[in-house]
Amino acid sequence: MTPKHPSESLTVLTDLVLPSETNHINNLFGGELLARMDRAASIAGQRHSRCITVTASVNHVAFAKPISLGSVVTIEAKVSRAFRSSMEVYIDVWVEDRISGIKTKANEAIYTFVAVDENGKPVEVAPIIPETELEKKRYDAALRRKQLSLVLAGKMKPEEATELKALFV
Ligand SMILES: CC(C)(COP(=O)(O)OP(=O)(O)OC[C@H]1O[C@@H](n2cnc3c(N)ncnc32)[C@H](O)[C@@H]1OP(=O)(O)O)[C@@H](O)C(=O)NCCC(=O)NCCS
């Protein structure tokens, strides 16, 4: 399979925060942001694999800054690493200042998607070649995140998570 670059899967979703999507203190409800990130990441996975993709795991979410009612939110999702059938998708969330137009990073998340056929059976995806320094950094760390996710899901024995263990020795 011909390798692809992360930029080929880049998916950008821009939307407003409306009253029905906020919590009691008028900030974006966390579950709403998770759903928006899931949509963007799913499209990124589809763009990389050209297959149906399903969410296998939400590996990491950091709700670092609240996002207030009326904000313009931009979600950028890109495949950071492809394995056999699974893909790690890295998501950056930006909030745009209405007056200056300056975008500030509000949150980030990492999801795992699996490419599947019409019967939901995992299928192989193209390898990925990172280009920028940030893409290379995210690519390099993706294997230990995959191992951590599999260990937490009970799908890998901790002693088999060699890449992850190497962090602590
Ligand atoms: C995700 C799913 C397709 C995996 O199927 P499976 O039978 O476990 O298949 P496999 O064991 O071959 O795993 C497929 C890939 O997913 C990866 N994977 C499975 N669970 C994972 C997890 N928790 N974290 C990271 N990767 C995971 C495997 O490592 C494997 O990756 P690889 O092929 O790149 O090496 C299956 O569990 C599923 O359909 N889950 C429901 C998905 C869904 O409906 N999502 C929406 C939630 S509402």
The ligand as an ORCA input file, in Angstrom:
! r2SCAN-3c Opt
* xyz 0 1
  C     -12.601     -1.727     17.326
  C     -12.938     -3.154     16.857
  C     -13.261     -3.116     15.359
  C     -11.693     -4.004     17.112
  O     -12.049     -5.298     16.750
  P     -11.247     -6.571     17.296
  O     -12.040     -7.765     17.004
  O     -10.770     -6.304     18.691
  O     -10.062     -6.616     16.284
  P      -8.519     -6.728     16.570
  O      -8.197     -7.372     17.870
  O      -7.942     -7.315     15.325
  O      -8.104     -5.210     16.676
  C      -8.107     -4.391     15.533
  C      -7.154     -3.258     15.787
  O      -7.704     -2.431     16.808
  C      -6.727     -2.218     17.806
  N      -7.425     -2.022     19.056
  C      -8.449     -2.733     19.554
  N      -8.821     -2.238     20.743
  C      -8.016     -1.184     20.992
  C      -7.891     -0.280     22.074
  N      -8.678     -0.338     23.143
  N      -6.932      0.676     21.995
  C      -6.112      0.767     20.929
  N      -6.193     -0.075     19.874
  C      -7.128     -1.029     19.915
  C      -5.898     -3.488     17.800
  O      -4.639     -3.285     18.417
  C      -5.790     -3.710     16.316
  O      -4.829     -2.795     15.785
  P      -3.860     -3.165     14.557
  O      -4.649     -3.961     13.552
  O      -3.462     -1.838     13.988
  O      -2.707     -3.903     15.135
  C     -14.147     -3.765     17.650
  O     -13.786     -3.878     19.016
  C     -15.401     -2.913     17.538
  O     -16.093     -2.990     16.540
  N     -15.691     -2.123     18.575
  C     -16.841     -1.223     18.551
  C     -16.508      0.047     17.772
  C     -17.647      1.042     17.891
  O     -18.774      0.693     17.691
  N     -17.283      2.295     18.201
  C     -18.265      3.298     18.476
  C     -18.593      3.246     19.936
  S     -20.229      3.712     20.238
*
